[in-house]
Amino acid sequence: MTTLTGISDFHYGLQKIFPEAEDFLPLLGTDYVELYVGNAKQAAHYYQSAFGFQTLAYAGLETGLRDRTSYVLQQGKIRLVLTSALHSNSPIAEHQSKHGDAVKVIALWVDDAREAFRQTVARGATPYLEPSVEQDAFGEVLRSGIHTYGETVHIFVERKNYQGVFLPGYEKWVSDYNPPVTGLQYIDHMVGNVGWGEMNTWAKFYAEVMGFANLISFDDKDISTEYSALMSKVMTNGNGRIKFPINEPAKGLKKSQIEEFIEFFEGPGCQHIAVATNDIVFTIQDMRQRGVEFLHVPGTYYDTVRDRVGIIDEDLEQLKSLGIMVDRDDEGYLLQIFTRPVEDRPTMFFEIIQRKGAKSFGKGNFQALFESIEAEQARRGTL
Ligand code: FE2
């Protein structure tokens, strides 16, 4: 089981690797991601069985809640909270009815949640949760929150005075059903899809309100087909632990997949959660056996990989058979694969990523992802 202090040694360490970022908060890592879903009990079973998440904590009627149930799962440093409403008259039910199963909270781990709230609101953020202290026998947690794109929110979590399993009000969740992990380690990045002309607004929000830097940008000439296109700016905090790419649709002959997302999501929202592994070949073999569906990569993609990426440790034929893509930036390479949407609407999906030196993103994989989604979009009749 991961200890909370264990988070401090993951990924790039605490040093500032993107000096352009102001990093005034600073953010120590992703604390948890909360999804509002139609049936948290069944969703938890899916993420246990298919993704190898482990049971961590529970809150519901038995713990004194009257309006909702939350199951908390953990794998590596990733904590996933799955929450469902217990009645129709509930903001959680309304959120789920409008957006489908969706990310509501991207919670960020800070040393001082009161100060994070004060600073971000002073810089223009809209308050969501005034700083509030929650206590139980294991100590106290201070949380505060601000709004971001669509109905998504950031909650700042200060937990240095807390020894409990997750948050006050949750009890340890012990289950007889414990499928093994698949090797997922931490959240690498989370992508927001926003509407026409809104990418710069939200890139500016992360720069001005959160002190982030622009790591890399992709325009509609980088990422397009003969039919459609998108634009993207990747925003990062100073220590590189938090990366939020922001996508917006770009004009083409047919409908952009970002537009398709926004139509079915009924607004801007989180498009994908990228989770890192140290052994992507093992992880993907395992997840495929557990029934996770991945996007199809065109076989021709692999014809040019060696020219683009050069020498890699992995067997290219094995990567091809598993559908794992490989790309590079100027510091190293990265391996990536994308699931199909994990619910009925063509909205949220997951990415599995392994970084081998690369701290950024490559254009080749982004383009291949775009083409794969467009192929599925055409089959859905929504291109
Ligand atoms: Fe991604």
Boltz pocket constraint, residues with backbone or C-beta under 6 A from the ligand:
constraints:
  - pocket:
      binder: B
      contacts: [[A, 189], [A, 191], [A, 272], [A, 274], [A, 351]]
      max_distance: 6.0
